């Protein structure tokens, strides 16, 4: 219950559809926590022009439910055989199936990209790095994996949120809680898939040869990856999810590869071993050391504060 209550005129205009959309969204947010205003809005809807239609839909729904209940009650149910163990144990499989079903529905709703090509792409990145290291005998597998890993979650967030990815977009867009909460839920689902898979691949990669600089550890990309993901989310409040993710991901790749390609200066094209060594040195500069990691931590904290301060900017999926 809040200290403010909607005026009768505001409630009436909301129920008949004449209230401007920004005011309607604000009122819907208020109705979530104010039972008194929610009851008044329900009463206004029943007594308004839509009242007869709502009553007809309600009666039809109740009749369908009652018919289903009567048919179920008349249908004899066979008695299932008792399990070889004690009777209470028979409830365990049902509980396990129910828990698994809820978890499956949660994962299905949390990230549309997890059901598409992005999940396959993450797996190919990990498997490709292992194949390049062990099958191709290449020393560039670990630097390339560490270079790509921080932007993999950024791409996953861009692909899992918005009209282009969500088959239930219209339903989600009408929900007052479909903004930042949904975006963070899908971001968590993306991180839950990409972080363990890419980190495990980094741990399985062999060390670089003695003629190359030592690459950062397999977990060194985790804090930079979190900071870049939060930066993409913060920028999405201004430019949209796909644009913000593209700017952050492209900026990271440019900041990483530009010094590598220009370090040799004018002259003949460097060999692959030289480029791998430069990339490794650049990754060590960005990832290794307390100062670098503290810098990423500070950036992640600032982006998180910006997300919290601008949380209302994510209430409209049309801009994402």
Order of alpha helices (4+ residues) and beta strands (2+ residues): alpha-alpha-alpha-alpha-alpha-alpha-alpha-alpha-alpha-alpha-alpha-alpha-alpha
